[in-house]
Amino acid sequence: MKKHNFYAGPAILPEIVLKEAAQSIINFNNSELSLLEISHRSKGFEAVMDESESLVKELLGIGEEYAVLFLTGGASSQFFMIPMNILKDGEKAAYINTGVWASGAIKEVKNFGIAEVIASSESDQFRHIPKNYSIPTDAAYLHITSNNTIYGSQYQHWPESPIPLVCDMSSDLFSRPVDGNKFDLIYAGAQKNLGPAGVTLVVIKKSLMGRSGRKLPSMLNYALHAEKGSMYNTPPVFPIYVSMLTMRWIKSMGGLEVIANRNEAKAKLLYDEIDRNSCFVGTVAKEDRSRMNVVFTARHQDHEPLFLEACNKANCVGLAGHRSVGGFRASLYNALELESVATLVQVMQDFEKDHA
């Protein structure tokens, strides 16, 4: 029986991508060699890198003024690489705190400059996206986190920033159309909608690289990685290849507009049931609800293990909330089908009949 995969990450990937990726491990491009054993300097893999960069630029609508980097260390490494590369000694950067990952980014700035938190939703347990704040024009950049995987909030409108805009898009990159030109730096761990864990995408305006003026370790220097085409060291070959396949799949589906419509339909189906069902409560301000990570709780706490048991019996997996908050979390990443959400909704309706 089919498993309905609601895990928050590493996340569900399209079946066609998994099949092609699996084949590449045995025989990459009919070379009779595995992708895992060919040289990253070979023409076959250089073509993968070129296509991956081209697809990122196409999906974000950006041009040659941006560098596309495929790095390692996860999005968390970017928490310090960004101020290390961009922020001058003693200079400040503006941050908006919308959850755990934004808080993690804020903590790393102190090693290189000053983090000014200009808005935060921490006082209500990160249940909304802050609004009506002022952006200091003397800050080097504004950092936001587009989607909150743990608490379930998401930016539905981007800030109009008078200073460079930096965004952690780890959990909703390529889930909807984004005008990449509004941003000066976008970064994302791949393991949600892009590919498997192991590669981190960084898209940066070339004019920002080296802005800090620091002497940087080679492996932490954006400019050097851009100069070497993300091949200063051996790149994470397999995750990059799977990411390329996933971006091809997005295009084959009709592009980001079609993907966004699919994701909107899934989210609406589930949120409508949460709002209707007497056994469950949504936790996020309705205008800021995430289309990627739907977070909700049981109205009666003793129902929590019973509902998770019912989900597992229906092959709906990965629905336990993050360990820091509990409750439930249904992650609706691109490759999840509407059928899976409909199955979860049926479980919720059956649960209400038995326990309301």
HELIX and SHEET records of a PDB file:
HELIX    1   1 GLU A   15  ILE A   26  1                                  12    
HELIX    2   2 PHE A   28  ASN A   30  5                                   3    
HELIX    3   3 LYS A   43  LEU A   60  1                                  18    
HELIX    4   4 GLY A   74  ILE A   86  1                                  13    
HELIX    5   5 VAL A  100  VAL A  109  1                                  10    
HELIX    6   6 GLU A  122  ASP A  124  5                                   3    
HELIX    7   7 GLY A  180  LYS A  182  5                                   3    
HELIX    8   8 LYS A  206  LEU A  208  5                                   3    
HELIX    9   9 SER A  218  LEU A  220  5                                   3    
HELIX   10  10 TYR A  222  GLU A  227  1                                   6    
HELIX   11  11 VAL A  237  SER A  252  1                                  16    
HELIX   12  12 LEU A  256  ARG A  276  1                                  21    
HELIX   13  13 LYS A  286  ASP A  288  5                                   3    
HELIX   14  14 GLN A  301  HIS A  303  5                                   3    
HELIX   15  15 GLU A  304  LYS A  313  1                                  10    
HELIX   16  16 LEU A  338  HIS A  355  1                                  18    
SHEET    1   A 2 HIS A   4  ASN A   5  0                                        
SHEET    2   A 2 CYS A 316  VAL A 317  1                                        
SHEET    1   B 7 TYR A  66  LEU A  71  0                                        
SHEET    2   B 7 THR A 200  LYS A 205 -1                                        
SHEET    3   B 7 LEU A 185  GLY A 189 -1                                        
SHEET    4   B 7 LEU A 165  ASP A 168  1                                        
SHEET    5   B 7 LEU A 142  THR A 145  1                                        
SHEET    6   B 7 LYS A  92  ASN A  97  1                                        
SHEET    7   B 7 ILE A 114  SER A 120  1                                        
SHEET    1   C 3 PHE A 280  GLY A 282  0                                        
SHEET    2   C 3 ASN A 293  ALA A 298 -1                                        
SHEET    3   C 3 PHE A 328  SER A 331 -1                                        
END                                                                             
